[in-house]
Amino acid sequence: MTLSPNVSRPPTRTTPSGRPLGRRTNSPFGGMNLKYADVRQEPRNRSQVEVWRSSRKKVRPQKERETFHALKMHRALALVSYGERNSTKVKISDTNSFDDFPLLPIIKESVYSEALAGLQDLAPTPVQRLAIPVLLGNESRGARRRSSMAEKKEMEQFLLAAETGSGKTLAYLLPVLDAIKRAEAIDAELEAKKKAEEEEERKSTNFHALEAPVLSDAPHPTTGRPRAVILLPTSELVTQVGRLTKTLSHTVRFRSAMISSAYTGKVIRNRLFAPTGIDVLISTPHLLASISESDPNILSRVTHLVIDEADSLLDRSFAPSTTTILDKATPSLKKLILCSATIPRSLDSYLRQRFPDIRRLVTPNLHAIPRRVQLGVVDVEKEPYRGNKNLACADTIWSIGKAAAENRTGDGGNTDVQRILVFVNERETTQELADYLTSKGIDAAPLNRDTPEQRQSETLNAFTTANKESVEVISEEIVVPPSGPNYRPLHQTISDAPPERPKRHLPNTKVLVSTDLGSRGIDTLAVRHVILYDVPHSTIDFIHRLGRTGRMGRRGRGYVLVGKNDRRDVVREVKEGMFKGQALI
């Protein structure tokens, strides 16, 4: 018996002439799964909607396709056109020095002698070239002419958006101080004119009608009434910006104060209501909002309000306090400056509703991780880790420390301390990972919201200073070959490690295991390496976490630990975008 050649072959779906084979309607199952009855089998005219849908399904050419696909699935950043980026790049190309800005001479002197003392390259950064002339109101002759013809009665609104580590603090602080000093000069002239008029009136009056002046114990007119307010989300940022402001005050001569939850009530009261008055106040929104409820007069003299890290201060947790301060300061406010390293879609929609006329000062590299920051990917599923992220993290830190020690063995027995930031997504993971790294001979400390304020300041202080520290030469236990007597495999579990002190120790490395608390605004100039223990949830977290290294033009390196359930396609596109210098949108 011979089988047919059509056995085990699917039925043909076309007629011998090549046309598609129609469905049989005379069978018992011919009318199932049909959108239209089509009883008479007549040709049906397609509707306009179907014609439009079929036209939308056309495949675009390869060159017109989107660069990023995985990133757009959880994209949270507002779009900034590349035409605007290119025009900004041309606009700021002519500025090469701080002397090109129309700042007061005393402020220029403070930049060179105080703010940037010890640095070789004193050229302004792109965000400073873009923002300082605009915030001063002297960006062009036409702008100066318009401002002189008519006095501006409405509040000026600015959004200052630039990449992390680009010097945004100095970009808004210098124009604010310039405005304060010019206002002081005007007030001094008015005061001198008033005294001269009073003196003339005294001379013209009868000598017997004069009375002795009344001694008054009234406080200084600016006590508890600052001219400028800078809002920051955390006490660490208040301390950081406050130190820079205090440094500039040594030359510029103004009074500043920083208040936050890190200080006692007595210290806050003495700083805010000092008898000598106050010009610049740096504070957190919650604290200042609570103080303004009991003393509304504290915001009656504010002319410049700076909302730093605006994407955080205008979200659901900070928005009520920030809005309260803004509403109370609006009657006297002349300039509102919002500052951020990213423009999320939520912030973009809020600004379009609340401040539709706000002027956006956006740098060309916004939403792009600098190309001087290299990104490495560690596959946790491969040998020798086998899915153990703790082991992969510890091994990466050991590799960094050993490489730094080998490169500096000939410098008289000294080596630089390597400061490494490790970011996790969950608060509980910080303590667990820090304990594991400590058991492996690594100096690690956790940082999260549960950490006491004093402990946070002490921990971050070691990562925000760029001073080089010398330590002893790494002991021979670290560099002995695997067959040595003191060798212990790094991939041993916690239970295998000695309970008191590990046999191996990495003395030239300090590690900080942190949540996003350490990724916002902290000037970690001394950090050269960042490890992403968990893949960030969004592109915004990628930018802020990797932005802790490679600051102020320095080189840096980041590592991403990719596990079984992590988005490898997102990590791949971030790495490609960093290599090309593209914005991650």
Secondary structure as a PSIPRED ss2 file (coil, helix, strand):
# PSIPRED VFORMAT (PSIPRED V4.0)

   1 M C   1.000  0.000  0.000
   2 T C   1.000  0.000  0.000
   3 L C   1.000  0.000  0.000
   4 S C   1.000  0.000  0.000
   5 P C   1.000  0.000  0.000
   6 N C   1.000  0.000  0.000
   7 V C   1.000  0.000  0.000
   8 S C   1.000  0.000  0.000
   9 R C   1.000  0.000  0.000
  10 P C   1.000  0.000  0.000
  11 P C   1.000  0.000  0.000
  12 T C   1.000  0.000  0.000
  13 R C   1.000  0.000  0.000
  14 T E   0.000  0.000  1.000
  15 T C   1.000  0.000  0.000
  16 P C   1.000  0.000  0.000
  17 S C   1.000  0.000  0.000
  18 G C   1.000  0.000  0.000
  19 R C   1.000  0.000  0.000
  20 P E   0.000  0.000  1.000
  21 L C   1.000  0.000  0.000
  22 G C   1.000  0.000  0.000
  23 R C   1.000  0.000  0.000
  24 R C   1.000  0.000  0.000
  25 T C   1.000  0.000  0.000
  26 N C   1.000  0.000  0.000
  27 S C   1.000  0.000  0.000
  28 P C   1.000  0.000  0.000
  29 F C   1.000  0.000  0.000
  30 G C   1.000  0.000  0.000
  31 G C   1.000  0.000  0.000
  32 M C   1.000  0.000  0.000
  33 N C   1.000  0.000  0.000
  34 L C   1.000  0.000  0.000
  35 K C   1.000  0.000  0.000
  36 Y C   1.000  0.000  0.000
  37 A C   1.000  0.000  0.000
  38 D C   1.000  0.000  0.000
  39 V C   1.000  0.000  0.000
  40 R C   1.000  0.000  0.000
  41 Q C   1.000  0.000  0.000
  42 E C   1.000  0.000  0.000
  43 P C   1.000  0.000  0.000
  44 R C   1.000  0.000  0.000
  45 N C   1.000  0.000  0.000
  46 R C   1.000  0.000  0.000
  47 S C   1.000  0.000  0.000
  48 Q H   0.000  1.000  0.000
  49 V H   0.000  1.000  0.000
  50 E H   0.000  1.000  0.000
  51 V H   0.000  1.000  0.000
  52 W H   0.000  1.000  0.000
  53 R H   0.000  1.000  0.000
  54 S H   0.000  1.000  0.000
  55 S H   0.000  1.000  0.000
  56 R H   0.000  1.000  0.000
  57 K C   1.000  0.000  0.000
  58 K C   1.000  0.000  0.000
  59 V C   1.000  0.000  0.000
  60 R C   1.000  0.000  0.000
  61 P C   1.000  0.000  0.000
  62 Q H   0.000  1.000  0.000
  63 K H   0.000  1.000  0.000
  64 E H   0.000  1.000  0.000
  65 R C   1.000  0.000  0.000
  66 E C   1.000  0.000  0.000
  67 T C   1.000  0.000  0.000
  68 F C   1.000  0.000  0.000
  69 H C   1.000  0.000  0.000
  70 A C   1.000  0.000  0.000
  71 L H   0.000  1.000  0.000
  72 K H   0.000  1.000  0.000
  73 M H   0.000  1.000  0.000
  74 H H   0.000  1.000  0.000
  75 R C   1.000  0.000  0.000
  76 A C   1.000  0.000  0.000
  77 L E   0.000  0.000  1.000
  78 A C   1.000  0.000  0.000
  79 L C   1.000  0.000  0.000
  80 V C   1.000  0.000  0.000
  81 S C   1.000  0.000  0.000
  82 Y H   0.000  1.000  0.000
  83 G H   0.000  1.000  0.000
  84 E H   0.000  1.000  0.000
  85 R H   0.000  1.000  0.000
  86 N H   0.000  1.000  0.000
  87 S H   0.000  1.000  0.000
  88 T H   0.000  1.000  0.000
  89 K H   0.000  1.000  0.000
  90 V H   0.000  1.000  0.000
  91 K H   0.000  1.000  0.000
  92 I C   1.000  0.000  0.000
  93 S C   1.000  0.000  0.000
  94 D C   1.000  0.000  0.000
  95 T C   1.000  0.000  0.000
  96 N C   1.000  0.000  0.000
  97 S C   1.000  0.000  0.000
  98 F H   0.000  1.000  0.000
  99 D H   0.000  1.000  0.000
 100 D H   0.000  1.000  0.000
 101 F C   1.000  0.000  0.000
 102 P C   1.000  0.000  0.000
 103 L C   1.000  0.000  0.000
 104 L C   1.000  0.000  0.000
 105 P H   0.000  1.000  0.000
 106 I H   0.000  1.000  0.000
 107 I H   0.000  1.000  0.000
 108 K H   0.000  1.000  0.000
 109 E H   0.000  1.000  0.000
 110 S H   0.000  1.000  0.000
 111 V H   0.000  1.000  0.000
 112 Y H   0.000  1.000  0.000
 113 S H   0.000  1.000  0.000
 114 E H   0.000  1.000  0.000
 115 A H   0.000  1.000  0.000
 116 L C   1.000  0.000  0.000
 117 A C   1.000  0.000  0.000
 118 G C   1.000  0.000  0.000
 119 L C   1.000  0.000  0.000
 120 Q C   1.000  0.000  0.000
 121 D C   1.000  0.000  0.000
 122 L C   1.000  0.000  0.000
 123 A C   1.000  0.000  0.000
 124 P C   1.000  0.000  0.000
 125 T C   1.000  0.000  0.000
 126 P H   0.000  1.000  0.000
 127 V H   0.000  1.000  0.000
 128 Q H   0.000  1.000  0.000
 129 R H   0.000  1.000  0.000
 130 L H   0.000  1.000  0.000
 131 A H   0.000  1.000  0.000
 132 I H   0.000  1.000  0.000
 133 P H   0.000  1.000  0.000
 134 V H   0.000  1.000  0.000
 135 L H   0.000  1.000  0.000
 136 L H   0.000  1.000  0.000
 137 G C   1.000  0.000  0.000
 138 N C   1.000  0.000  0.000
 139 E C   1.000  0.000  0.000
 140 S C   1.000  0.000  0.000
 141 R H   0.000  1.000  0.000
 142 G H   0.000  1.000  0.000
 143 A H   0.000  1.000  0.000
 144 R H   0.000  1.000  0.000
 145 R H   0.000  1.000  0.000
 146 R H   0.000  1.000  0.000
 147 S H   0.000  1.000  0.000
 148 S H   0.000  1.000  0.000
 149 M H   0.000  1.000  0.000
 150 A C   1.000  0.000  0.000
 151 E C   1.000  0.000  0.000
 152 K C   1.000  0.000  0.000
 153 K C   1.000  0.000  0.000
 154 E C   1.000  0.000  0.000
 155 M C   1.000  0.000  0.000
 156 E E   0.000  0.000  1.000
 157 Q E   0.000  0.000  1.000
 158 F E   0.000  0.000  1.000
 159 L E   0.000  0.000  1.000
 160 L E   0.000  0.000  1.000
 161 A E   0.000  0.000  1.000
 162 A C   1.000  0.000  0.000
 163 E C   1.000  0.000  0.000
 164 T C   1.000  0.000  0.000
 165 G C   1.000  0.000  0.000
 166 S C   1.000  0.000  0.000
 167 G C   1.000  0.000  0.000
 168 K H   0.000  1.000  0.000
 169 T H   0.000  1.000  0.000
 170 L H   0.000  1.000  0.000
 171 A H   0.000  1.000  0.000
 172 Y H   0.000  1.000  0.000
 173 L H   0.000  1.000  0.000
 174 L H   0.000  1.000  0.000
 175 P H   0.000  1.000  0.000
 176 V H   0.000  1.000  0.000
 177 L H   0.000  1.000  0.000
 178 D H   0.000  1.000  0.000
 179 A H   0.000  1.000  0.000
 180 I H   0.000  1.000  0.000
 181 K H   0.000  1.000  0.000
 182 R H   0.000  1.000  0.000
 183 A H   0.000  1.000  0.000
 184 E H   0.000  1.000  0.000
 185 A H   0.000  1.000  0.000
 186 I H   0.000  1.000  0.000
 187 D H   0.000  1.000  0.000
 188 A H   0.000  1.000  0.000
 189 E H   0.000  1.000  0.000
 190 L H   0.000  1.000  0.000
 191 E H   0.000  1.000  0.000
 192 A H   0.000  1.000  0.000
 193 K H   0.000  1.000  0.000
 194 K H   0.000  1.000  0.000
 195 K H   0.000  1.000  0.000
 196 A H   0.000  1.000  0.000
 197 E H   0.000  1.000  0.000
 198 E H   0.000  1.000  0.000
 199 E H   0.000  1.000  0.000
 200 E H   0.000  1.000  0.000
 201 E H   0.000  1.000  0.000
 202 R H   0.000  1.000  0.000
 203 K H   0.000  1.000  0.000
 204 S H   0.000  1.000  0.000
 205 T C   1.000  0.000  0.000
 206 N C   1.000  0.000  0.000
 207 F H   0.000  1.000  0.000
 208 H H   0.000  1.000  0.000
 209 A H   0.000  1.000  0.000
 210 L C   1.000  0.000  0.000
 211 E C   1.000  0.000  0.000
 212 A C   1.000  0.000  0.000
 213 P C   1.000  0.000  0.000
 214 V C   1.000  0.000  0.000
 215 L C   1.000  0.000  0.000
 216 S C   1.000  0.000  0.000
 217 D C   1.000  0.000  0.000
 218 A C   1.000  0.000  0.000
 219 P C   1.000  0.000  0.000
 220 H C   1.000  0.000  0.000
 221 P C   1.000  0.000  0.000
 222 T C   1.000  0.000  0.000
 223 T C   1.000  0.000  0.000
 224 G C   1.000  0.000  0.000
 225 R C   1.000  0.000  0.000
 226 P C   1.000  0.000  0.000
 227 R C   1.000  0.000  0.000
 228 A E   0.000  0.000  1.000
 229 V E   0.000  0.000  1.000
 230 I E   0.000  0.000  1.000
 231 L E   0.000  0.000  1.000
 232 L C   1.000  0.000  0.000
 233 P C   1.000  0.000  0.000
 234 T C   1.000  0.000  0.000
 235 S H   0.000  1.000  0.000
 236 E H   0.000  1.000  0.000
 237 L H   0.000  1.000  0.000
 238 V H   0.000  1.000  0.000
 239 T H   0.000  1.000  0.000
 240 Q H   0.000  1.000  0.000
 241 V H   0.000  1.000  0.000
 242 G H   0.000  1.000  0.000
 243 R H   0.000  1.000  0.000
 244 L H   0.000  1.000  0.000
 245 T H   0.000  1.000  0.000
 246 K H   0.000  1.000  0.000
 247 T H   0.000  1.000  0.000
 248 L H   0.000  1.000  0.000
 249 S H   0.000  1.000  0.000
 250 H H   0.000  1.000  0.000
 251 T H   0.000  1.000  0.000
 252 V H   0.000  1.000  0.000
 253 R C   1.000  0.000  0.000
 254 F C   1.000  0.000  0.000
 255 R C   1.000  0.000  0.000
 256 S E   0.000  0.000  1.000
 257 A E   0.000  0.000  1.000
 258 M E   0.000  0.000  1.000
 259 I C   1.000  0.000  0.000
 260 S C   1.000  0.000  0.000
 261 S C   1.000  0.000  0.000
 262 A C   1.000  0.000  0.000
 263 Y C   1.000  0.000  0.000
 264 T C   1.000  0.000  0.000
 265 G H   0.000  1.000  0.000
 266 K H   0.000  1.000  0.000
 267 V H   0.000  1.000  0.000
 268 I H   0.000  1.000  0.000
 269 R H   0.000  1.000  0.000
 270 N H   0.000  1.000  0.000
 271 R H   0.000  1.000  0.000
 272 L H   0.000  1.000  0.000
 273 F C   1.000  0.000  0.000
 274 A C   1.000  0.000  0.000
 275 P C   1.000  0.000  0.000
 276 T C   1.000  0.000  0.000
 277 G C   1.000  0.000  0.000
 278 I C   1.000  0.000  0.000
 279 D C   1.000  0.000  0.000
 280 V E   0.000  0.000  1.000
 281 L E   0.000  0.000  1.000
 282 I E   0.000  0.000  1.000
 283 S E   0.000  0.000  1.000
 284 T C   1.000  0.000  0.000
 285 P H   0.000  1.000  0.000
 286 H H   0.000  1.000  0.000
 287 L H   0.000  1.000  0.000
 288 L H   0.000  1.000  0.000
 289 A H   0.000  1.000  0.000
 290 S H   0.000  1.000  0.000
 291 I H   0.000  1.000  0.000
 292 S H   0.000  1.000  0.000
 293 E H   0.000  1.000  0.000
 294 S H   0.000  1.000  0.000
 295 D C   1.000  0.000  0.000
 296 P H   0.000  1.000  0.000
 297 N H   0.000  1.000  0.000
 298 I H   0.000  1.000  0.000
 299 L H   0.000  1.000  0.000
 300 S C   1.000  0.000  0.000
 301 R C   1.000  0.000  0.000
 302 V C   1.000  0.000  0.000
 303 T C   1.000  0.000  0.000
 304 H E   0.000  0.000  1.000
 305 L E   0.000  0.000  1.000
 306 V E   0.000  0.000  1.000
 307 I E   0.000  0.000  1.000
 308 D C   1.000  0.000  0.000
 309 E C   1.000  0.000  0.000
 310 A H   0.000  1.000  0.000
 311 D H   0.000  1.000  0.000
 312 S H   0.000  1.000  0.000
 313 L H   0.000  1.000  0.000
 314 L C   1.000  0.000  0.000
 315 D C   1.000  0.000  0.000
 316 R C   1.000  0.000  0.000
 317 S C   1.000  0.000  0.000
 318 F C   1.000  0.000  0.000
 319 A H   0.000  1.000  0.000
 320 P H   0.000  1.000  0.000
 321 S H   0.000  1.000  0.000
 322 T H   0.000  1.000  0.000
 323 T H   0.000  1.000  0.000
 324 T H   0.000  1.000  0.000
 325 I H   0.000  1.000  0.000
 326 L H   0.000  1.000  0.000
 327 D H   0.000  1.000  0.000
 328 K H   0.000  1.000  0.000
 329 A H   0.000  1.000  0.000
 330 T H   0.000  1.000  0.000
 331 P H   0.000  1.000  0.000
 332 S H   0.000  1.000  0.000
 333 L C   1.000  0.000  0.000
 334 K C   1.000  0.000  0.000
 335 K E   0.000  0.000  1.000
 336 L E   0.000  0.000  1.000
 337 I E   0.000  0.000  1.000
 338 L E   0.000  0.000  1.000
 339 C E   0.000  0.000  1.000
 340 S E   0.000  0.000  1.000
 341 A C   1.000  0.000  0.000
 342 T C   1.000  0.000  0.000
 343 I C   1.000  0.000  0.000
 344 P E   0.000  0.000  1.000
 345 R H   0.000  1.000  0.000
 346 S H   0.000  1.000  0.000
 347 L H   0.000  1.000  0.000
 348 D H   0.000  1.000  0.000
 349 S H   0.000  1.000  0.000
 350 Y H   0.000  1.000  0.000
 351 L H   0.000  1.000  0.000
 352 R H   0.000  1.000  0.000
 353 Q H   0.000  1.000  0.000
 354 R H   0.000  1.000  0.000
 355 F C   1.000  0.000  0.000
 356 P C   1.000  0.000  0.000
 357 D C   1.000  0.000  0.000
 358 I C   1.000  0.000  0.000
 359 R E   0.000  0.000  1.000
 360 R E   0.000  0.000  1.000
 361 L E   0.000  0.000  1.000
 362 V E   0.000  0.000  1.000
 363 T C   1.000  0.000  0.000
 364 P C   1.000  0.000  0.000
 365 N C   1.000  0.000  0.000
 366 L C   1.000  0.000  0.000
 367 H C   1.000  0.000  0.000
 368 A C   1.000  0.000  0.000
 369 I C   1.000  0.000  0.000
 370 P C   1.000  0.000  0.000
 371 R C   1.000  0.000  0.000
 372 R C   1.000  0.000  0.000
 373 V E   0.000  0.000  1.000
 374 Q E   0.000  0.000  1.000
 375 L E   0.000  0.000  1.000
 376 G E   0.000  0.000  1.000
 377 V E   0.000  0.000  1.000
 378 V E   0.000  0.000  1.000
 379 D E   0.000  0.000  1.000
 380 V C   1.000  0.000  0.000
 381 E C   1.000  0.000  0.000
 382 K C   1.000  0.000  0.000
 383 E C   1.000  0.000  0.000
 384 P C   1.000  0.000  0.000
 385 Y C   1.000  0.000  0.000
 386 R C   1.000  0.000  0.000
 387 G C   1.000  0.000  0.000
 388 N C   1.000  0.000  0.000
 389 K H   0.000  1.000  0.000
 390 N H   0.000  1.000  0.000
 391 L H   0.000  1.000  0.000
 392 A H   0.000  1.000  0.000
 393 C H   0.000  1.000  0.000
 394 A H   0.000  1.000  0.000
 395 D H   0.000  1.000  0.000
 396 T H   0.000  1.000  0.000
 397 I H   0.000  1.000  0.000
 398 W H   0.000  1.000  0.000
 399 S H   0.000  1.000  0.000
 400 I H   0.000  1.000  0.000
 401 G H   0.000  1.000  0.000
 402 K H   0.000  1.000  0.000
 403 A H   0.000  1.000  0.000
 404 A H   0.000  1.000  0.000
 405 A H   0.000  1.000  0.000
 406 E H   0.000  1.000  0.000
 407 N H   0.000  1.000  0.000
 408 R C   1.000  0.000  0.000
 409 T C   1.000  0.000  0.000
 410 G C   1.000  0.000  0.000
 411 D C   1.000  0.000  0.000
 412 G C   1.000  0.000  0.000
 413 G C   1.000  0.000  0.000
 414 N C   1.000  0.000  0.000
 415 T C   1.000  0.000  0.000
 416 D C   1.000  0.000  0.000
 417 V C   1.000  0.000  0.000
 418 Q E   0.000  0.000  1.000
 419 R E   0.000  0.000  1.000
 420 I E   0.000  0.000  1.000
 421 L E   0.000  0.000  1.000
 422 V E   0.000  0.000  1.000
 423 F E   0.000  0.000  1.000
 424 V C   1.000  0.000  0.000
 425 N C   1.000  0.000  0.000
 426 E C   1.000  0.000  0.000
 427 R H   0.000  1.000  0.000
 428 E H   0.000  1.000  0.000
 429 T H   0.000  1.000  0.000
 430 T H   0.000  1.000  0.000
 431 Q H   0.000  1.000  0.000
 432 E H   0.000  1.000  0.000
 433 L H   0.000  1.000  0.000
 434 A H   0.000  1.000  0.000
 435 D H   0.000  1.000  0.000
 436 Y H   0.000  1.000  0.000
 437 L H   0.000  1.000  0.000
 438 T H   0.000  1.000  0.000
 439 S H   0.000  1.000  0.000
 440 K C   1.000  0.000  0.000
 441 G C   1.000  0.000  0.000
 442 I E   0.000  0.000  1.000
 443 D E   0.000  0.000  1.000
 444 A E   0.000  0.000  1.000
 445 A E   0.000  0.000  1.000
 446 P E   0.000  0.000  1.000
 447 L E   0.000  0.000  1.000
 448 N C   1.000  0.000  0.000
 449 R C   1.000  0.000  0.000
 450 D C   1.000  0.000  0.000
 451 T C   1.000  0.000  0.000
 452 P C   1.000  0.000  0.000
 453 E H   0.000  1.000  0.000
 454 Q H   0.000  1.000  0.000
 455 R H   0.000  1.000  0.000
 456 Q H   0.000  1.000  0.000
 457 S H   0.000  1.000  0.000
 458 E H   0.000  1.000  0.000
 459 T H   0.000  1.000  0.000
 460 L H   0.000  1.000  0.000
 461 N H   0.000  1.000  0.000
 462 A C   1.000  0.000  0.000
 463 F C   1.000  0.000  0.000
 464 T C   1.000  0.000  0.000
 465 T C   1.000  0.000  0.000
 466 A C   1.000  0.000  0.000
 467 N C   1.000  0.000  0.000
 468 K C   1.000  0.000  0.000
 469 E C   1.000  0.000  0.000
 470 S C   1.000  0.000  0.000
 471 V C   1.000  0.000  0.000
 472 E C   1.000  0.000  0.000
 473 V C   1.000  0.000  0.000
 474 I C   1.000  0.000  0.000
 475 S C   1.000  0.000  0.000
 476 E H   0.000  1.000  0.000
 477 E H   0.000  1.000  0.000
 478 I H   0.000  1.000  0.000
 479 V H   0.000  1.000  0.000
 480 V C   1.000  0.000  0.000
 481 P C   1.000  0.000  0.000
 482 P C   1.000  0.000  0.000
 483 S C   1.000  0.000  0.000
 484 G C   1.000  0.000  0.000
 485 P C   1.000  0.000  0.000
 486 N C   1.000  0.000  0.000
 487 Y C   1.000  0.000  0.000
 488 R C   1.000  0.000  0.000
 489 P C   1.000  0.000  0.000
 490 L C   1.000  0.000  0.000
 491 H C   1.000  0.000  0.000
 492 Q C   1.000  0.000  0.000
 493 T C   1.000  0.000  0.000
 494 I H   0.000  1.000  0.000
 495 S H   0.000  1.000  0.000
 496 D H   0.000  1.000  0.000
 497 A C   1.000  0.000  0.000
 498 P C   1.000  0.000  0.000
 499 P C   1.000  0.000  0.000
 500 E C   1.000  0.000  0.000
 501 R C   1.000  0.000  0.000
 502 P C   1.000  0.000  0.000
 503 K C   1.000  0.000  0.000
 504 R C   1.000  0.000  0.000
 505 H C   1.000  0.000  0.000
 506 L E   0.000  0.000  1.000
 507 P E   0.000  0.000  1.000
 508 N E   0.000  0.000  1.000
 509 T E   0.000  0.000  1.000
 510 K E   0.000  0.000  1.000
 511 V E   0.000  0.000  1.000
 512 L E   0.000  0.000  1.000
 513 V E   0.000  0.000  1.000
 514 S E   0.000  0.000  1.000
 515 T C   1.000  0.000  0.000
 516 D H   0.000  1.000  0.000
 517 L H   0.000  1.000  0.000
 518 G H   0.000  1.000  0.000
 519 S C   1.000  0.000  0.000
 520 R C   1.000  0.000  0.000
 521 G C   1.000  0.000  0.000
 522 I C   1.000  0.000  0.000
 523 D C   1.000  0.000  0.000
 524 T C   1.000  0.000  0.000
 525 L C   1.000  0.000  0.000
 526 A C   1.000  0.000  0.000
 527 V E   0.000  0.000  1.000
 528 R E   0.000  0.000  1.000
 529 H E   0.000  0.000  1.000
 530 V E   0.000  0.000  1.000
 531 I E   0.000  0.000  1.000
 532 L E   0.000  0.000  1.000
 533 Y C   1.000  0.000  0.000
 534 D C   1.000  0.000  0.000
 535 V C   1.000  0.000  0.000
 536 P C   1.000  0.000  0.000
 537 H C   1.000  0.000  0.000
 538 S C   1.000  0.000  0.000
 539 T H   0.000  1.000  0.000
 540 I H   0.000  1.000  0.000
 541 D H   0.000  1.000  0.000
 542 F H   0.000  1.000  0.000
 543 I H   0.000  1.000  0.000
 544 H H   0.000  1.000  0.000
 545 R H   0.000  1.000  0.000
 546 L H   0.000  1.000  0.000
 547 G C   1.000  0.000  0.000
 548 R C   1.000  0.000  0.000
 549 T C   1.000  0.000  0.000
 550 G C   1.000  0.000  0.000
 551 R H   0.000  1.000  0.000
 552 M H   0.000  1.000  0.000
 553 G H   0.000  1.000  0.000
 554 R C   1.000  0.000  0.000
 555 R C   1.000  0.000  0.000
 556 G E   0.000  0.000  1.000
 557 R E   0.000  0.000  1.000
 558 G E   0.000  0.000  1.000
 559 Y E   0.000  0.000  1.000
 560 V E   0.000  0.000  1.000
 561 L E   0.000  0.000  1.000
 562 V E   0.000  0.000  1.000
 563 G C   1.000  0.000  0.000
 564 K C   1.000  0.000  0.000
 565 N C   1.000  0.000  0.000
 566 D C   1.000  0.000  0.000
 567 R C   1.000  0.000  0.000
 568 R H   0.000  1.000  0.000
 569 D H   0.000  1.000  0.000
 570 V H   0.000  1.000  0.000
 571 V H   0.000  1.000  0.000
 572 R H   0.000  1.000  0.000
 573 E H   0.000  1.000  0.000
 574 V H   0.000  1.000  0.000
 575 K H   0.000  1.000  0.000
 576 E H   0.000  1.000  0.000
 577 G H   0.000  1.000  0.000
 578 M H   0.000  1.000  0.000
 579 F H   0.000  1.000  0.000
 580 K H   0.000  1.000  0.000
 581 G C   1.000  0.000  0.000
 582 Q C   1.000  0.000  0.000
 583 A C   1.000  0.000  0.000
 584 L C   1.000  0.000  0.000
 585 I C   1.000  0.000  0.000
